[in-house]
Amino acid sequence: MSIASQLRNLVKSGTHRMGELEIQTSVFNTSFILSHFADTETSTFPDFGGLEVHQGPADARDLSTYAEDGTYRFTKGQTNLKRGWVMLLDSEEDLRLALDQFYPAGVGLFLARQNGSLEVENLRDKLNRQTGMYRFARTISDAGAQKLIREVCGPAHQCAKKILWKLDANTPLEESEASRFNGIPGDLPENEAIPLLCREACNHFVAECRKTAKAESEAGK
């Protein structure tokens, strides 16, 4: 079964949220409506509450690039998606295409985890692959990495993803708001949402590892 077909079935079964996106079906249940979840009450047919209307998935990339204040969203998992728009989608394939622009590979990662095929890369494996200026990141201490997770990850730091990786095969993440977060922004039952998943440390986190490793090295001199 295609990803689009599985996505359609998820929506039919009651799934209506992914990240900060609300997924609604049209009046005739033949198409889909996307909006920021905070705009759900106004994003209704036929006038959509004065929201800016977009036809098809093509504008999803632009809508997801900048936050409300115009700042660049350096990762699509940030919890600062701008409001004020609604997107009308004619099919489940259009819905898939739109979601992949807002949250790249998000649906596929969720489905892969559901069927047990999702591969997760632990932090040390990720850092050991770094070259050039980021090679130094691999020297970060375990304590430094655990502290960095608390300071960089989780919704308190605008990250909406559920962390799946560990420091290494034998070292889990310490208990924290970031390690506990389920990848679903807002107070919503897990069976009503597609969680955003973090299968490996992002480039932003790797860059922060480099800074921390450098600071640790300098402090040890």
N, C-alpha and C positions, 0 to 999 in steps of 0.2 A: 504494500500500500504506500502511495506517495506521501511525502511530508504534508502537502497541502490537504490531502484527504484525511490524514490523521488529525490535522489542525481543525478541520471542519467538524470532525467527530468530538474533539475536545470541547469546542464551543457549544455544540448541541447538548453535551452532557453537563453543561453549567460553568465551564471555564470562561471567565470574562475579563481577566486582568493579566497583564504581562508588564513587569516594571511599573512605569507610571502611565501605561496605556490602558484604557478601557476599551473592550471589544464588545460591540453590540451588533445584533442582527437587525436588518431593515424591517420595515412594516410587514413585508410579505415573506420574510425569512429566506430570501433568495440572494441577498448580498449582505455586506458588512459595513459597519461604521466604526471608525477609530477616532479617539479623542484623548486628551489628557484626562486622567481619572477624576481630577478636581472639577472638570467641566461636564461631568456626566449628566447632571440634571438639566443643563441647557442644550446639550448636543442631541436634541430630539427632532425627528421629522415633524413637519415639513420645513420649518424656517431655521432650525438649528440654533435658535437663541442668538442670532447675530454673529455667530462664530465665523471665522474665515473658512470658506468651503474649498476643499481640494478634491478634484476628481481623479481617482486612480492612485497608484502607489509611487508615481514618479517624484513627487515632492517630499517624500519621507526623508531623503538624505539631507535636504536643506533644512527641514524642520528640526532635525535632530542634531545639527551641527553647532548651533549657538544657543546659549541659555537666554532667559528673558531679558537679562541686563546686557546682552550682546557679547558676553565673554565666550570664548571657544570652549566647547566641551571636549576635553582631551581624552576622555573615555566615554563610550556610549552607555556605560553602566552608571553614570552619575545621576543623582536624584535632583537634577535641575532642568528637566525638560520643560520647555516653554509651553504656556497655555494659549488659549484663544483661537483654536482651529478645530476643524473636523474634517475627516478624510472619508470619502465614499468609495467603496471597493465593490466591484461587480462579482467577484468570485473568490473562492478559497485560495486560488493561486495568487490573486492580487493581494489577499490578506497576508499570505506567506511572504511575498516580495516586500510588502511594506514593513512587516515585523523584522525582516532580515536587514532592512536599512536602519531602523531604529535600534535594534539589538542584534548585531551581526551573529549569525549562527545560533541564536538563542533558542529557537524552537528545536533545531536539530540536536543541540546539546541535551535539552530536556528529554527528547524522545530516545536518544542514545542511552541516557542514564536509566530511563524506564525499562529498556530492554537489556540492560546490563552490558552494553558495548562501549560505554564512554571510557576513554583513557584519560587518566589524571596524571599530571607531571608534578612531582614534589619540588619544593623550592630549591633544594641543593642541586637536583638534576638540572633545573632551569639555570641556576647561577653558574654551574660548571660548564655550561655551553657558551657563556659570554666571552667575547673577544674584545680586543681594542681597549678603549677607555673604560669599558664596563667589566673588564676582566677582574678588576679589583673587588667587585661586588661579592665574589665568591668567598672572600675572607671575613665576611661579617660573622660575628659570633651568634650562637643560638639565642642568647639573651637579647642581643641587639635586634635580631630578626623578630622575636616574639614581641618586643616593645614596639617595633615598627608596625606590626600588624594592628596593634591597638591604636596607633597614632595615624594610620593611613587608611585602613580598611573599615568597612561597615557603614551603616547609614548615618552615623554621627559625623562621618567624613565624606558624605555625599556619594557613597558607593552602595549600590543596590544589589550586589551579587552575594550569593552564598558561596563561601570558600570551601572547596572540596579537597584541596591539597594539604599536605603536612610539611614540616620542615624537611624530613626525610622519612624513609619507610618505618623508622623506629621512634620518631619524635613527633607526636601530635601537637597541634596548636594549644596553647594555654587557654583556659576558660576566660572569655571576654565577650563583650557585646558584639564585637566583630566576628568572633569564631562561632557564636550562637546564632547569628542572623540567618534566617531561612530563605533569603532572596526574594521576599515578597514585601514591597513597601506598603505601609498602611496596615490597618487592623482588618485582615481578611483571612477567612479559612483557607488552608492550603489546597483543598480540593476545588477551589474556585479560581486558581491562578496558575500560570506557568512561571515557576521561579527562574530568576536569572542566576546562572551558574558560573562560577569561576574555577575552571579546570586547571589553570596554571597562573602563576603570578604575572600580572600585567607589566608592560614596559615601564609604566610610571613607578610601580613598586620596585622593579629592578634598579631604576635610577636612584631611588631613595636608599636602596641597599648599598649602592656605591658610596653615597654620601656618608651613611652611617659607618661603613667599613673604614672609610678614610679618617673619619673623626676618631674612631676607636684606635686606629693605628697611630695617629698623632698624639692621642692621650697616653699611649703606652710608651712614648719615647722618653 
